[in-house]
Amino acid sequence: MEILTDTEVVRLCGANAAILFGYMKYDLHFVPGDHDENYVFFNKKWRVRLSLSSWEKRIECMNRNQIFRSLNKLISTGLIESANLGNNPYDRTKWYSICKEEER
């Protein structure tokens, strides 16, 4: 699968974050219709949850620490947002969605 990266994301966050952002854009644009348990439509946005090990299996050129840092860079720049949608206080699963231009 070929994921194109946005040069603006590369400039803001670096190449690894841009690769991860490209995968997330692809997932949230094409996959949610499959009604997978890793996708949910909440608060007018599609959200995805994948563990660091799941991302690591998909993006073989990045390790877990690089993925973790890339997610944090994307969140700090406002390109994506994370939310905890679980009802259980012990559930620390994060759900990620892409912020629209006007939300940044």
C-alpha positions as a Markdown table, in Angstrom:
| # | Residue | x | y | z |
|---|---|---|---|---|
| 1 | Met | 0.0 | 0.0 | 0.0 |
| 2 | Glu | 1.3 | 3.4 | -0.9 |
| 3 | Ile | 0.6 | 6.3 | 1.5 |
| 4 | Leu | 1.5 | 9.7 | 0.3 |
| 5 | Thr | 2.8 | 12.2 | 2.8 |
| 6 | Asp | 1.8 | 15.8 | 3.0 |
| 7 | Thr | 4.9 | 18.1 | 2.9 |
| 8 | Glu | 3.2 | 20.5 | 5.4 |
| 9 | Val | 3.0 | 17.6 | 8.0 |
| 10 | Val | 6.6 | 16.7 | 7.3 |
| 11 | Arg | 7.6 | 20.3 | 8.0 |
| 12 | Leu | 5.6 | 20.5 | 11.2 |
| 13 | Cys | 6.2 | 17.1 | 12.7 |
| 14 | Gly | 8.8 | 15.2 | 10.8 |
| 15 | Ala | 8.8 | 12.3 | 8.4 |
| 16 | Asn | 7.7 | 9.6 | 10.8 |
| 17 | Ala | 4.7 | 11.6 | 12.0 |
| 18 | Ala | 3.8 | 12.3 | 8.4 |
| 19 | Ile | 3.8 | 8.6 | 7.6 |
| 20 | Leu | 1.7 | 7.8 | 10.6 |
| 21 | Phe | -0.7 | 10.7 | 9.7 |
| 22 | Gly | -1.0 | 9.3 | 6.2 |
| 23 | Tyr | -2.0 | 5.9 | 7.5 |
| 24 | Met | -4.5 | 7.5 | 9.8 |
| 25 | Lys | -6.0 | 9.6 | 7.0 |
| 26 | Tyr | -6.3 | 6.5 | 4.9 |
| 27 | Asp | -7.9 | 4.4 | 7.7 |
| 28 | Leu | -10.4 | 7.1 | 8.6 |
| 29 | His | -11.4 | 7.8 | 5.0 |
| 30 | Phe | -11.8 | 4.2 | 3.6 |
| 31 | Val | -12.1 | 1.7 | 6.4 |
| 32 | Pro | -14.9 | 2.9 | 8.8 |
| 33 | Gly | -17.6 | 1.6 | 6.6 |
| 34 | Asp | -16.5 | -1.9 | 7.4 |
| 35 | His | -18.0 | -1.6 | 11.0 |
| 36 | Asp | -14.8 | -2.8 | 12.6 |
| 37 | Glu | -14.6 | -2.6 | 16.4 |
| 38 | Asn | -11.5 | -0.4 | 16.0 |
| 39 | Tyr | -13.6 | 2.5 | 14.5 |
| 40 | Val | -16.4 | 4.5 | 16.0 |
| 41 | Phe | -18.4 | 7.5 | 14.9 |
| 42 | Phe | -18.5 | 9.8 | 18.0 |
| 43 | Asn | -19.1 | 13.6 | 18.3 |
| 44 | Lys | -19.4 | 14.0 | 14.5 |
| 45 | Lys | -16.1 | 12.4 | 13.8 |
| 46 | Trp | -14.7 | 9.0 | 12.9 |
| 47 | Arg | -12.2 | 7.8 | 15.4 |
| 48 | Val | -9.7 | 4.9 | 15.3 |
| 49 | Arg | -8.1 | 3.0 | 18.0 |
| 50 | Leu | -5.0 | 0.9 | 17.4 |
| 51 | Ser | -2.4 | -0.2 | 19.9 |
| 52 | Leu | 1.2 | 0.7 | 19.5 |
| 53 | Ser | 2.0 | -2.9 | 18.7 |
| 54 | Ser | -0.7 | -2.8 | 15.9 |
| 55 | Trp | 0.7 | 0.3 | 14.4 |
| 56 | Glu | 4.2 | -1.3 | 14.7 |
| 57 | Lys | 3.0 | -4.3 | 12.7 |
| 58 | Arg | 1.5 | -2.1 | 10.0 |
| 59 | Ile | 4.4 | 0.4 | 9.7 |
| 60 | Glu | 7.4 | -1.8 | 9.7 |
| 61 | Cys | 9.9 | 1.0 | 9.3 |
| 62 | Met | 9.0 | 2.5 | 12.7 |
| 63 | Asn | 9.4 | 1.0 | 16.2 |
| 64 | Arg | 7.0 | 1.5 | 19.2 |
| 65 | Asn | 8.9 | 4.5 | 20.6 |
| 66 | Gln | 8.9 | 6.3 | 17.2 |
| 67 | Ile | 5.2 | 5.7 | 16.8 |
| 68 | Phe | 4.5 | 7.0 | 20.4 |
| 69 | Arg | 6.6 | 10.1 | 19.8 |
| 70 | Ser | 4.9 | 10.7 | 16.4 |
| 71 | Leu | 1.5 | 10.4 | 17.9 |
| 72 | Asn | 2.4 | 13.0 | 20.5 |
| 73 | Lys | 3.8 | 15.3 | 17.9 |
| 74 | Leu | 0.7 | 15.1 | 15.9 |
| 75 | Ile | -1.5 | 15.8 | 18.9 |
| 76 | Ser | 0.7 | 18.7 | 20.1 |
| 77 | Thr | 0.5 | 20.4 | 16.7 |
| 78 | Gly | -3.2 | 20.0 | 16.6 |
| 79 | Leu | -3.3 | 17.7 | 13.5 |
| 80 | Ile | -5.0 | 14.9 | 15.4 |
| 81 | Glu | -6.8 | 14.7 | 18.7 |
| 82 | Ser | -7.1 | 11.9 | 21.2 |
| 83 | Ala | -10.0 | 11.0 | 23.5 |
| 84 | Asn | -10.8 | 8.3 | 26.0 |
| 85 | Leu | -14.2 | 7.0 | 25.1 |
| 86 | Gly | -14.4 | 4.1 | 27.6 |
| 87 | Asn | -16.9 | 4.0 | 30.4 |
| 88 | Asn | -14.6 | 1.9 | 32.6 |
| 89 | Pro | -12.1 | 4.0 | 34.6 |
| 90 | Tyr | -9.5 | 1.3 | 34.1 |
| 91 | Asp | -9.8 | 1.4 | 30.3 |
| 92 | Arg | -7.1 | 3.8 | 29.1 |
| 93 | Thr | -7.6 | 3.1 | 25.4 |
| 94 | Lys | -7.1 | 6.2 | 23.3 |
| 95 | Trp | -9.2 | 6.9 | 20.2 |
| 96 | Tyr | -7.7 | 9.2 | 17.6 |
| 97 | Ser | -9.4 | 11.5 | 15.0 |
| 98 | Ile | -8.1 | 14.0 | 12.5 |
| 99 | Cys | -8.8 | 17.6 | 13.3 |
| 100 | Lys | -10.3 | 19.7 | 10.5 |
| 101 | Glu | -8.6 | 22.8 | 9.4 |
| 102 | Glu | -11.0 | 25.1 | 11.3 |
| 103 | Glu | -10.3 | 23.3 | 14.5 |
| 104 | Arg | -6.6 | 23.8 | 14.5 |
